[in-house]
Amino acid sequence: MQTFVQTFIETIVETFIRTIVWAIIEPFVETFVETFVETFIETFIETFIETFVETFVETFVETFVETFVETFVETFVETFVETTH
């Protein structure tokens, strides 16, 4: 009888604990992971990529336009004007 009661209580307690714990922990973990991943992706990656792309494009375009195009155009025009006159 004692073995039956002991086994019954252990089974009930294990099942109860497993059920309750998983009922509480699983949604928490799922919610945390979903929220963290969504927030991380939306916030960090989008912000990083957006900032990087904006900065890179602005810097590259400004540098390219200011340096290459202006230098090329000035040099070409000066050379062309000197050569033709």
PDB file of N, CA, C and O in Angstrom:
ATOM      1  N   MET A   1       0.814  -1.191   0.000  1.00  0.00           N
ATOM      2  CA  MET A   1       0.000   0.000   0.000  1.00  0.00           C
ATOM      3  C   MET A   1       0.861   1.259   0.000  1.00  0.00           C
ATOM      4  O   MET A   1       0.573   2.230  -0.700  1.00  0.00           O
ATOM      5  N   GLN A   2       1.921   1.219   0.801  1.00  0.00           N
ATOM      6  CA  GLN A   2       2.800   2.371   0.880  1.00  0.00           C
ATOM      7  C   GLN A   2       3.459   2.645  -0.467  1.00  0.00           C
ATOM      8  O   GLN A   2       3.595   3.804  -0.856  1.00  0.00           O
ATOM      9  N   THR A   3       3.863   1.621  -1.173  1.00  0.00           N
ATOM     10  CA  THR A   3       4.480   1.778  -2.482  1.00  0.00           C
ATOM     11  C   THR A   3       3.492   2.382  -3.464  1.00  0.00           C
ATOM     12  O   THR A   3       3.846   3.247  -4.265  1.00  0.00           O
ATOM     13  N   PHE A   4       2.257   1.922  -3.397  1.00  0.00           N
ATOM     14  CA  PHE A   4       1.234   2.458  -4.303  1.00  0.00           C
ATOM     15  C   PHE A   4       1.005   3.938  -4.026  1.00  0.00           C
ATOM     16  O   PHE A   4       0.959   4.747  -4.952  1.00  0.00           O
ATOM     17  N   VAL A   5       0.862   4.289  -2.753  1.00  0.00           N
ATOM     18  CA  VAL A   5       0.629   5.690  -2.371  1.00  0.00           C
ATOM     19  C   VAL A   5       1.841   6.530  -2.741  1.00  0.00           C
ATOM     20  O   VAL A   5       1.709   7.633  -3.271  1.00  0.00           O
ATOM     21  N   GLN A   6       3.005   6.007  -2.459  1.00  0.00           N
ATOM     22  CA  GLN A   6       4.249   6.737  -2.770  1.00  0.00           C
ATOM     23  C   GLN A   6       4.365   6.959  -4.279  1.00  0.00           C
ATOM     24  O   GLN A   6       4.651   8.070  -4.726  1.00  0.00           O
ATOM     25  N   THR A   7       4.147   5.924  -5.043  1.00  0.00           N
ATOM     26  CA  THR A   7       4.210   6.025  -6.503  1.00  0.00           C
ATOM     27  C   THR A   7       3.135   6.969  -7.014  1.00  0.00           C
ATOM     28  O   THR A   7       3.391   7.790  -7.895  1.00  0.00           O
ATOM     29  N   PHE A   8       1.947   6.857  -6.470  1.00  0.00           N
ATOM     30  CA  PHE A   8       0.838   7.716  -6.882  1.00  0.00           C
ATOM     31  C   PHE A   8       1.163   9.182  -6.606  1.00  0.00           C
ATOM     32  O   PHE A   8       0.975  10.048  -7.461  1.00  0.00           O
ATOM     33  N   ILE A   9       1.655   9.439  -5.397  1.00  0.00           N
ATOM     34  CA  ILE A   9       1.999  10.824  -5.025  1.00  0.00           C
ATOM     35  C   ILE A   9       3.145  11.326  -5.901  1.00  0.00           C
ATOM     36  O   ILE A   9       3.085  12.451  -6.397  1.00  0.00           O
ATOM     37  N   GLU A  10       4.174  10.528  -6.100  1.00  0.00           N
ATOM     38  CA  GLU A  10       5.295  10.942  -6.947  1.00  0.00           C
ATOM     39  C   GLU A  10       4.807  11.241  -8.366  1.00  0.00           C
ATOM     40  O   GLU A  10       5.205  12.234  -8.975  1.00  0.00           O
ATOM     41  N   THR A  11       3.950  10.375  -8.876  1.00  0.00           N
ATOM     42  CA  THR A  11       3.433  10.571 -10.231  1.00  0.00           C
ATOM     43  C   THR A  11       2.602  11.840 -10.313  1.00  0.00           C
ATOM     44  O   THR A  11       2.757  12.630 -11.244  1.00  0.00           O
ATOM     45  N   ILE A  12       1.732  12.031  -9.353  1.00  0.00           N
ATOM     46  CA  ILE A  12       0.890  13.236  -9.339  1.00  0.00           C
ATOM     47  C   ILE A  12       1.755  14.480  -9.209  1.00  0.00           C
ATOM     48  O   ILE A  12       1.569  15.453  -9.939  1.00  0.00           O
ATOM     49  N   VAL A  13       2.695  14.446  -8.282  1.00  0.00           N
ATOM     50  CA  VAL A  13       3.563  15.608  -8.060  1.00  0.00           C
ATOM     51  C   VAL A  13       4.404  15.884  -9.294  1.00  0.00           C
ATOM     52  O   VAL A  13       4.491  17.031  -9.734  1.00  0.00           O
ATOM     53  N   GLU A  14       5.027  14.853  -9.863  1.00  0.00           N
ATOM     54  CA  GLU A  14       5.828  15.037 -11.075  1.00  0.00           C
ATOM     55  C   GLU A  14       4.980  15.591 -12.211  1.00  0.00           C
ATOM     56  O   GLU A  14       5.369  16.547 -12.882  1.00  0.00           O
ATOM     57  N   THR A  15       3.829  14.986 -12.414  1.00  0.00           N
ATOM     58  CA  THR A  15       2.949  15.431 -13.499  1.00  0.00           C
ATOM     59  C   THR A  15       2.486  16.853 -13.260  1.00  0.00           C
ATOM     60  O   THR A  15       2.485  17.681 -14.171  1.00  0.00           O
ATOM     61  N   PHE A  16       2.088  17.133 -12.014  1.00  0.00           N
ATOM     62  CA  PHE A  16       1.617  18.467 -11.673  1.00  0.00           C
ATOM     63  C   PHE A  16       2.725  19.492 -11.879  1.00  0.00           C
ATOM     64  O   PHE A  16       2.520  20.527 -12.513  1.00  0.00           O
ATOM     65  N   ILE A  17       3.907  19.189 -11.334  1.00  0.00           N
ATOM     66  CA  ILE A  17       5.030  20.126 -11.455  1.00  0.00           C
ATOM     67  C   ILE A  17       5.409  20.307 -12.919  1.00  0.00           C
ATOM     68  O   ILE A  17       5.586  21.434 -13.383  1.00  0.00           O
ATOM     69  N   ARG A  18       5.531  19.209 -13.640  1.00  0.00           N
ATOM     70  CA  ARG A  18       5.897  19.285 -15.048  1.00  0.00           C
ATOM     71  C   ARG A  18       4.866  20.107 -15.822  1.00  0.00           C
ATOM     72  O   ARG A  18       5.225  20.957 -16.638  1.00  0.00           O
ATOM     73  N   THR A  19       3.592  19.849 -15.560  1.00  0.00           N
ATOM     74  CA  THR A  19       2.523  20.555 -16.274  1.00  0.00           C
ATOM     75  C   THR A  19       2.517  22.029 -15.929  1.00  0.00           C
ATOM     76  O   THR A  19       2.481  22.880 -16.818  1.00  0.00           O
ATOM     77  N   ILE A  20       2.553  22.335 -14.645  1.00  0.00           N
ATOM     78  CA  ILE A  20       2.514  23.732 -14.202  1.00  0.00           C
ATOM     79  C   ILE A  20       3.769  24.466 -14.654  1.00  0.00           C
ATOM     80  O   ILE A  20       3.695  25.566 -15.202  1.00  0.00           O
ATOM     81  N   VAL A  21       4.912  23.850 -14.421  1.00  0.00           N
ATOM     82  CA  VAL A  21       6.174  24.515 -14.783  1.00  0.00           C
ATOM     83  C   VAL A  21       6.218  24.784 -16.279  1.00  0.00           C
ATOM     84  O   VAL A  21       6.544  25.893 -16.702  1.00  0.00           O
ATOM     85  N   TRP A  22       5.892  23.776 -17.081  1.00  0.00           N
ATOM     86  CA  TRP A  22       5.917  23.978 -18.525  1.00  0.00           C
ATOM     87  C   TRP A  22       4.830  24.940 -18.971  1.00  0.00           C
ATOM     88  O   TRP A  22       5.017  25.679 -19.938  1.00  0.00           O
ATOM     89  N   ALA A  23       3.714  24.941 -18.290  1.00  0.00           N
ATOM     90  CA  ALA A  23       2.639  25.875 -18.633  1.00  0.00           C
ATOM     91  C   ALA A  23       3.067  27.315 -18.379  1.00  0.00           C
ATOM     92  O   ALA A  23       2.630  28.237 -19.068  1.00  0.00           O
ATOM     93  N   ILE A  24       3.925  27.493 -17.385  1.00  0.00           N
ATOM     94  CA  ILE A  24       4.408  28.847 -17.066  1.00  0.00           C
ATOM     95  C   ILE A  24       5.657  29.177 -17.875  1.00  0.00           C
ATOM     96  O   ILE A  24       5.744  30.246 -18.478  1.00  0.00           O
ATOM     97  N   ILE A  25       6.613  28.270 -17.889  1.00  0.00           N
ATOM     98  CA  ILE A  25       7.913  28.551 -18.505  1.00  0.00           C
ATOM     99  C   ILE A  25       7.829  28.592 -20.029  1.00  0.00           C
ATOM    100  O   ILE A  25       8.396  29.492 -20.648  1.00  0.00           O
ATOM    101  N   GLU A  26       7.140  27.648 -20.637  1.00  0.00           N
ATOM    102  CA  GLU A  26       7.117  27.575 -22.096  1.00  0.00           C
ATOM    103  C   GLU A  26       6.589  28.857 -22.746  1.00  0.00           C
ATOM    104  O   GLU A  26       7.240  29.390 -23.645  1.00  0.00           O
ATOM    105  N   PRO A  27       5.420  29.369 -22.316  1.00  0.00           N
ATOM    106  CA  PRO A  27       4.967  30.626 -22.924  1.00  0.00           C
ATOM    107  C   PRO A  27       5.921  31.783 -22.658  1.00  0.00           C
ATOM    108  O   PRO A  27       6.124  32.643 -23.516  1.00  0.00           O
ATOM    109  N   PHE A  28       6.507  31.797 -21.458  1.00  0.00           N
ATOM    110  CA  PHE A  28       7.457  32.857 -21.137  1.00  0.00           C
ATOM    111  C   PHE A  28       8.650  32.801 -22.078  1.00  0.00           C
ATOM    112  O   PHE A  28       9.062  33.816 -22.639  1.00  0.00           O
ATOM    113  N   VAL A  29       9.205  31.592 -22.247  1.00  0.00           N
ATOM    114  CA  VAL A  29      10.372  31.428 -23.118  1.00  0.00           C
ATOM    115  C   VAL A  29      10.003  31.776 -24.556  1.00  0.00           C
ATOM    116  O   VAL A  29      10.738  32.497 -25.231  1.00  0.00           O
ATOM    117  N   GLU A  30       8.874  31.270 -25.021  1.00  0.00           N
ATOM    118  CA  GLU A  30       8.446  31.579 -26.389  1.00  0.00           C
ATOM    119  C   GLU A  30       8.259  33.077 -26.572  1.00  0.00           C
ATOM    120  O   GLU A  30       8.734  33.654 -27.550  1.00  0.00           O
ATOM    121  N   THR A  31       7.570  33.701 -25.631  1.00  0.00           N
ATOM    122  CA  THR A  31       7.325  35.147 -25.719  1.00  0.00           C
ATOM    123  C   THR A  31       8.631  35.914 -25.660  1.00  0.00           C
ATOM    124  O   THR A  31       8.842  36.850 -26.432  1.00  0.00           O
ATOM    125  N   PHE A  32       9.508  35.523 -24.748  1.00  0.00           N
ATOM    126  CA  PHE A  32      10.788  36.208 -24.608  1.00  0.00           C
ATOM    127  C   PHE A  32      11.600  36.085 -25.890  1.00  0.00           C
ATOM    128  O   PHE A  32      12.129  37.076 -26.395  1.00  0.00           O
ATOM    129  N   VAL A  33      11.698  34.872 -26.410  1.00  0.00           N
ATOM    130  CA  VAL A  33      12.490  34.653 -27.618  1.00  0.00           C
ATOM    131  C   VAL A  33      11.883  35.413 -28.791  1.00  0.00           C
ATOM    132  O   VAL A  33      12.597  36.094 -29.527  1.00  0.00           O
ATOM    133  N   GLU A  34      10.581  35.302 -28.966  1.00  0.00           N
ATOM    134  CA  GLU A  34       9.933  36.016 -30.068  1.00  0.00           C
ATOM    135  C   GLU A  34      10.132  37.522 -29.926  1.00  0.00           C
ATOM    136  O   GLU A  34      10.477  38.203 -30.891  1.00  0.00           O
ATOM    137  N   THR A  35       9.913  38.031 -28.729  1.00  0.00           N
ATOM    138  CA  THR A  35      10.054  39.472 -28.498  1.00  0.00           C
ATOM    139  C   THR A  35      11.496  39.903 -28.684  1.00  0.00           C
ATOM    140  O   THR A  35      11.773  40.902 -29.347  1.00  0.00           O
ATOM    141  N   PHE A  36      12.405  39.154 -28.100  1.00  0.00           N
ATOM    142  CA  PHE A  36      13.821  39.509 -28.206  1.00  0.00           C
ATOM    143  C   PHE A  36      14.273  39.480 -29.651  1.00  0.00           C
ATOM    144  O   PHE A  36      14.921  40.414 -30.124  1.00  0.00           O
ATOM    145  N   VAL A  37      13.936  38.411 -30.354  1.00  0.00           N
ATOM    146  CA  VAL A  37      14.370  38.281 -31.744  1.00  0.00           C
ATOM    147  C   VAL A  37      13.744  39.382 -32.596  1.00  0.00           C
ATOM    148  O   VAL A  37      14.432  40.029 -33.385  1.00  0.00           O
ATOM    149  N   GLU A  38      12.440  39.590 -32.433  1.00  0.00           N
ATOM    150  CA  GLU A  38      11.783  40.648 -33.205  1.00  0.00           C
ATOM    151  C   GLU A  38      12.399  41.998 -32.890  1.00  0.00           C
ATOM    152  O   GLU A  38      12.716  42.770 -33.794  1.00  0.00           O
ATOM    153  N   THR A  39      12.567  42.281 -31.603  1.00  0.00           N
ATOM    154  CA  THR A  39      13.128  43.572 -31.193  1.00  0.00           C
ATOM    155  C   THR A  39      14.559  43.705 -31.687  1.00  0.00           C
ATOM    156  O   THR A  39      14.949  44.752 -32.204  1.00  0.00           O
ATOM    157  N   PHE A  40      15.336  42.649 -31.528  1.00  0.00           N
ATOM    158  CA  PHE A  40      16.726  42.691 -31.962  1.00  0.00           C
ATOM    159  C   PHE A  40      16.795  42.938 -33.462  1.00  0.00           C
ATOM    160  O   PHE A  40      17.534  43.807 -33.925  1.00  0.00           O
ATOM    161  N   ILE A  41      16.022  42.170 -34.214  1.00  0.00           N
ATOM    162  CA  ILE A  41      16.056  42.314 -35.669  1.00  0.00           C
ATOM    163  C   ILE A  41      15.557  43.690 -36.073  1.00  0.00           C
ATOM    164  O   ILE A  41      16.201  44.385 -36.859  1.00  0.00           O
ATOM    165  N   GLU A  42      14.405  44.084 -35.533  1.00  0.00           N
ATOM    166  CA  GLU A  42      13.841  45.372 -35.924  1.00  0.00           C
ATOM    167  C   GLU A  42      14.712  46.532 -35.480  1.00  0.00           C
ATOM    168  O   GLU A  42      14.949  47.467 -36.245  1.00  0.00           O
ATOM    169  N   THR A  43      15.183  46.474 -34.257  1.00  0.00           N
ATOM    170  CA  THR A  43      15.912  47.613 -33.704  1.00  0.00           C
ATOM    171  C   THR A  43      17.360  47.624 -34.133  1.00  0.00           C
ATOM    172  O   THR A  43      17.810  48.556 -34.799  1.00  0.00           O
ATOM    173  N   PHE A  44      18.080  46.608 -33.759  1.00  0.00           N
ATOM    174  CA  PHE A  44      19.528  46.636 -33.976  1.00  0.00           C
ATOM    175  C   PHE A  44      19.884  46.513 -35.443  1.00  0.00           C
ATOM    176  O   PHE A  44      20.569  47.372 -35.999  1.00  0.00           O
ATOM    177  N   ILE A  45      19.420  45.446 -36.066  1.00  0.00           N
ATOM    178  CA  ILE A  45      19.848  45.182 -37.437  1.00  0.00           C
ATOM    179  C   ILE A  45      19.324  46.256 -38.388  1.00  0.00           C
ATOM    180  O   ILE A  45      20.082  46.791 -39.198  1.00  0.00           O
ATOM    181  N   GLU A  46      18.026  46.574 -38.294  1.00  0.00           N
ATOM    182  CA  GLU A  46      17.497  47.596 -39.194  1.00  0.00           C
ATOM    183  C   GLU A  46      18.176  48.936 -38.953  1.00  0.00           C
ATOM    184  O   GLU A  46      18.523  49.642 -39.900  1.00  0.00           O
ATOM    185  N   THR A  47      18.366  49.285 -37.683  1.00  0.00           N
ATOM    186  CA  THR A  47      19.029  50.550 -37.362  1.00  0.00           C
ATOM    187  C   THR A  47      20.466  50.527 -37.849  1.00  0.00           C
ATOM    188  O   THR A  47      20.937  51.487 -38.457  1.00  0.00           O
ATOM    189  N   PHE A  48      21.158  49.434 -37.582  1.00  0.00           N
ATOM    190  CA  PHE A  48      22.551  49.322 -38.003  1.00  0.00           C
ATOM    191  C   PHE A  48      22.654  49.415 -39.517  1.00  0.00           C
ATOM    192  O   PHE A  48      23.447  50.192 -40.049  1.00  0.00           O
ATOM    193  N   ILE A  49      21.848  48.621 -40.206  1.00  0.00           N
ATOM    194  CA  ILE A  49      21.913  48.606 -41.667  1.00  0.00           C
ATOM    195  C   ILE A  49      21.511  49.970 -42.219  1.00  0.00           C
ATOM    196  O   ILE A  49      22.168  50.508 -43.110  1.00  0.00           O
ATOM    197  N   GLU A  50      20.435  50.517 -41.686  1.00  0.00           N
ATOM    198  CA  GLU A  50      19.972  51.822 -42.154  1.00  0.00           C
ATOM    199  C   GLU A  50      21.058  52.876 -41.951  1.00  0.00           C
ATOM    200  O   GLU A  50      21.370  53.644 -42.861  1.00  0.00           O
ATOM    201  N   THR A  51      21.623  52.901 -40.754  1.00  0.00           N
ATOM    202  CA  THR A  51      22.666  53.878 -40.440  1.00  0.00           C
ATOM    203  C   THR A  51      23.898  53.637 -41.299  1.00  0.00           C
ATOM    204  O   THR A  51      24.470  54.576 -41.851  1.00  0.00           O
ATOM    205  N   PHE A  52      24.302  52.383 -41.410  1.00  0.00           N
ATOM    206  CA  PHE A  52      25.485  52.057 -42.199  1.00  0.00           C
ATOM    207  C   PHE A  52      25.275  52.455 -43.656  1.00  0.00           C
ATOM    208  O   PHE A  52      26.133  53.096 -44.262  1.00  0.00           O
ATOM    209  N   VAL A  53      24.138  52.074 -44.206  1.00  0.00           N
ATOM    210  CA  VAL A  53      23.870  52.369 -45.615  1.00  0.00           C
ATOM    211  C   VAL A  53      23.798  53.875 -45.829  1.00  0.00           C
ATOM    212  O   VAL A  53      24.394  54.406 -46.766  1.00  0.00           O
ATOM    213  N   GLU A  54      23.062  54.561 -44.955  1.00  0.00           N
ATOM    214  CA  GLU A  54      22.970  56.018 -45.100  1.00  0.00           C
ATOM    215  C   GLU A  54      24.347  56.660 -45.008  1.00  0.00           C
ATOM    216  O   GLU A  54      24.712  57.496 -45.834  1.00  0.00           O
ATOM    217  N   THR A  55      25.101  56.261 -44.000  1.00  0.00           N
ATOM    218  CA  THR A  55      26.428  56.840 -43.801  1.00  0.00           C
ATOM    219  C   THR A  55      27.343  56.493 -44.965  1.00  0.00           C
ATOM    220  O   THR A  55      28.049  57.356 -45.485  1.00  0.00           O
ATOM    221  N   PHE A  56      27.330  55.225 -45.374  1.00  0.00           N
ATOM    222  CA  PHE A  56      28.179  54.808 -46.476  1.00  0.00           C
ATOM    223  C   PHE A  56      27.805  55.550 -47.753  1.00  0.00           C
ATOM    224  O   PHE A  56      28.673  56.078 -48.447  1.00  0.00           O
ATOM    225  N   VAL A  57      26.525  55.589 -48.055  1.00  0.00           N
ATOM    226  CA  VAL A  57      26.084  56.238 -49.289  1.00  0.00           C
ATOM    227  C   VAL A  57      26.415  57.727 -49.243  1.00  0.00           C
ATOM    228  O   VAL A  57      26.959  58.280 -50.199  1.00  0.00           O
ATOM    229  N   GLU A  58      26.085  58.370 -48.125  1.00  0.00           N
ATOM    230  CA  GLU A  58      26.389  59.796 -48.025  1.00  0.00           C
ATOM    231  C   GLU A  58      27.887  60.049 -48.159  1.00  0.00           C
ATOM    232  O   GLU A  58      28.316  60.921 -48.914  1.00  0.00           O
ATOM    233  N   THR A  59      28.668  59.282 -47.426  1.00  0.00           N
ATOM    234  CA  THR A  59      30.121  59.467 -47.446  1.00  0.00           C
ATOM    235  C   THR A  59      30.687  59.138 -48.815  1.00  0.00           C
ATOM    236  O   THR A  59      31.485  59.902 -49.359  1.00  0.00           O
ATOM    237  N   PHE A  60      30.279  58.003 -49.376  1.00  0.00           N
ATOM    238  CA  PHE A  60      30.795  57.595 -50.672  1.00  0.00           C
ATOM    239  C   PHE A  60      30.401  58.601 -51.748  1.00  0.00           C
ATOM    240  O   PHE A  60      31.236  59.038 -52.539  1.00  0.00           O
ATOM    241  N   VAL A  61      29.130  58.960 -51.767  1.00  0.00           N
ATOM    242  CA  VAL A  61      28.653  59.893 -52.802  1.00  0.00           C
ATOM    243  C   VAL A  61      29.338  61.233 -52.639  1.00  0.00           C
ATOM    244  O   VAL A  61      29.829  61.805 -53.613  1.00  0.00           O
ATOM    245  N   GLU A  62      29.375  61.743 -51.403  1.00  0.00           N
ATOM    246  CA  GLU A  62      30.040  63.032 -51.197  1.00  0.00           C
ATOM    247  C   GLU A  62      31.511  62.957 -51.607  1.00  0.00           C
ATOM    248  O   GLU A  62      32.011  63.829 -52.318  1.00  0.00           O
ATOM    249  N   THR A  63      32.184  61.928 -51.160  1.00  0.00           N
ATOM    250  CA  THR A  63      33.599  61.777 -51.471  1.00  0.00           C
ATOM    251  C   THR A  63      33.804  61.582 -52.961  1.00  0.00           C
ATOM    252  O   THR A  63      34.678  62.204 -53.564  1.00  0.00           O
ATOM    253  N   PHE A  64      33.000  60.723 -53.544  1.00  0.00           N
ATOM    254  CA  PHE A  64      33.128  60.462 -54.972  1.00  0.00           C
ATOM    255  C   PHE A  64      32.858  61.727 -55.768  1.00  0.00           C
ATOM    256  O   PHE A  64      33.630  62.081 -56.659  1.00  0.00           O
ATOM    257  N   VAL A  65      31.765  62.407 -55.449  1.00  0.00           N
ATOM    258  CA  VAL A  65      31.411  63.621 -56.189  1.00  0.00           C
ATOM    259  C   VAL A  65      32.462  64.692 -55.973  1.00  0.00           C
ATOM    260  O   VAL A  65      32.947  65.302 -56.926  1.00  0.00           O
ATOM    261  N   GLU A  66      32.812  64.917 -54.714  1.00  0.00           N
ATOM    262  CA  GLU A  66      33.768  65.989 -54.438  1.00  0.00           C
ATOM    263  C   GLU A  66      35.155  65.677 -54.993  1.00  0.00           C
ATOM    264  O   GLU A  66      35.798  66.540 -55.592  1.00  0.00           O
ATOM    265  N   THR A  67      35.602  64.472 -54.797  1.00  0.00           N
ATOM    266  CA  THR A  67      36.966  64.141 -55.161  1.00  0.00           C
ATOM    267  C   THR A  67      37.092  63.779 -56.630  1.00  0.00           C
ATOM    268  O   THR A  67      37.771  64.473 -57.387  1.00  0.00           O
ATOM    269  N   PHE A  68      36.454  62.717 -57.030  1.00  0.00           N
ATOM    270  CA  PHE A  68      36.659  62.204 -58.373  1.00  0.00           C
ATOM    271  C   PHE A  68      36.050  63.106 -59.437  1.00  0.00           C
ATOM    272  O   PHE A  68      36.735  63.540 -60.363  1.00  0.00           O
ATOM    273  N   VAL A  69      34.770  63.383 -59.298  1.00  0.00           N
ATOM    274  CA  VAL A  69      34.085  64.141 -60.349  1.00  0.00           C
ATOM    275  C   VAL A  69      34.661  65.542 -60.460  1.00  0.00           C
ATOM    276  O   VAL A  69      34.991  65.992 -61.557  1.00  0.00           O
ATOM    277  N   GLU A  70      34.785  66.239 -59.327  1.00  0.00           N
ATOM    278  CA  GLU A  70      35.306  67.603 -59.401  1.00  0.00           C
ATOM    279  C   GLU A  70      36.741  67.613 -59.940  1.00  0.00           C
ATOM    280  O   GLU A  70      37.087  68.445 -60.779  1.00  0.00           O
ATOM    281  N   THR A  71      37.554  66.702 -59.465  1.00  0.00           N
ATOM    282  CA  THR A  71      38.938  66.625 -59.927  1.00  0.00           C
ATOM    283  C   THR A  71      38.979  66.262 -61.411  1.00  0.00           C
ATOM    284  O   THR A  71      39.706  66.879 -62.188  1.00  0.00           O
ATOM    285  N   PHE A  72      38.213  65.281 -61.787  1.00  0.00           N
ATOM    286  CA  PHE A  72      38.179  64.861 -63.176  1.00  0.00           C
ATOM    287  C   PHE A  72      37.682  65.993 -64.072  1.00  0.00           C
ATOM    288  O   PHE A  72      38.287  66.299 -65.099  1.00  0.00           O
ATOM    289  N   VAL A  73      36.581  66.604 -63.672  1.00  0.00           N
ATOM    290  CA  VAL A  73      36.008  67.679 -64.489  1.00  0.00           C
ATOM    291  C   VAL A  73      36.986  68.849 -64.560  1.00  0.00           C
ATOM    292  O   VAL A  73      37.234  69.380 -65.643  1.00  0.00           O
ATOM    293  N   GLU A  74      37.539  69.254 -63.431  1.00  0.00           N
ATOM    294  CA  GLU A  74      38.501  70.370 -63.440  1.00  0.00           C
ATOM    295  C   GLU A  74      39.686  70.044 -64.341  1.00  0.00           C
ATOM    296  O   GLU A  74      40.082  70.851 -65.182  1.00  0.00           O
ATOM    297  N   THR A  75      40.236  68.870 -64.156  1.00  0.00           N
ATOM    298  CA  THR A  75      41.399  68.467 -64.935  1.00  0.00           C
ATOM    299  C   THR A  75      41.043  68.379 -66.417  1.00  0.00           C
ATOM    300  O   THR A  75      41.787  68.861 -67.271  1.00  0.00           O
ATOM    301  N   PHE A  76      39.923  67.773 -66.709  1.00  0.00           N
ATOM    302  CA  PHE A  76      39.504  67.633 -68.090  1.00  0.00           C
ATOM    303  C   PHE A  76      39.262  68.999 -68.729  1.00  0.00           C
ATOM    304  O   PHE A  76      39.732  69.271 -69.834  1.00  0.00           O
ATOM    305  N   VAL A  77      38.528  69.850 -68.022  1.00  0.00           N
ATOM    306  CA  VAL A  77      38.215  71.186 -68.572  1.00  0.00           C
ATOM    307  C   VAL A  77      39.497  71.986 -68.733  1.00  0.00           C
ATOM    308  O   VAL A  77      39.713  72.605 -69.775  1.00  0.00           O
ATOM    309  N   GLU A  78      40.350  71.983 -67.714  1.00  0.00           N
ATOM    310  CA  GLU A  78      41.610  72.735 -67.815  1.00  0.00           C
ATOM    311  C   GLU A  78      42.455  72.212 -68.978  1.00  0.00           C
ATOM    312  O   GLU A  78      42.993  72.991 -69.765  1.00  0.00           O
ATOM    313  N   THR A  79      42.561  70.919 -69.075  1.00  0.00           N
ATOM    314  CA  THR A  79      43.347  70.325 -70.143  1.00  0.00           C
ATOM    315  C   THR A  79      42.722  70.636 -71.498  1.00  0.00           C
ATOM    316  O   THR A  79      43.429  70.984 -72.445  1.00  0.00           O
ATOM    317  N   PHE A  80      41.432  70.517 -71.592  1.00  0.00           N
ATOM    318  CA  PHE A  80      40.736  70.799 -72.831  1.00  0.00           C
ATOM    319  C   PHE A  80      40.898  72.252 -73.234  1.00  0.00           C
ATOM    320  O   PHE A  80      41.165  72.557 -74.396  1.00  0.00           O
ATOM    321  N   VAL A  81      40.735  73.156 -72.262  1.00  0.00           N
ATOM    322  CA  VAL A  81      40.845  74.593 -72.546  1.00  0.00           C
ATOM    323  C   VAL A  81      42.286  74.914 -72.947  1.00  0.00           C
ATOM    324  O   VAL A  81      42.512  75.646 -73.910  1.00  0.00           O
ATOM    325  N   GLU A  82      43.245  74.380 -72.228  1.00  0.00           N
ATOM    326  CA  GLU A  82      44.651  74.655 -72.544  1.00  0.00           C
ATOM    327  C   GLU A  82      45.011  74.092 -73.912  1.00  0.00           C
ATOM    328  O   GLU A  82      45.752  74.716 -74.671  1.00  0.00           O
ATOM    329  N   THR A  83      44.495  72.938 -74.217  1.00  0.00           N
ATOM    330  CA  THR A  83      44.817  72.281 -75.477  1.00  0.00           C
ATOM    331  C   THR A  83      44.157  72.989 -76.652  1.00  0.00           C
ATOM    332  O   THR A  83      44.762  73.111 -77.718  1.00  0.00           O
ATOM    333  N   THR A  84      42.961  73.443 -76.479  1.00  0.00           N
ATOM    334  CA  THR A  84      42.249  74.073 -77.594  1.00  0.00           C
ATOM    335  C   THR A  84      42.612  75.527 -77.783  1.00  0.00           C
ATOM    336  O   THR A  84      42.351  76.088 -78.847  1.00  0.00           O
ATOM    337  N   HIS A  85      43.203  76.154 -76.787  1.00  0.00           N
ATOM    338  CA  HIS A  85      43.541  77.587 -76.949  1.00  0.00           C
ATOM    339  C   HIS A  85      44.992  77.744 -77.153  1.00  0.00           C
ATOM    340  O   HIS A  85      45.476  78.865 -77.309  1.00  0.00           O
TER     341      HIS A  85
END
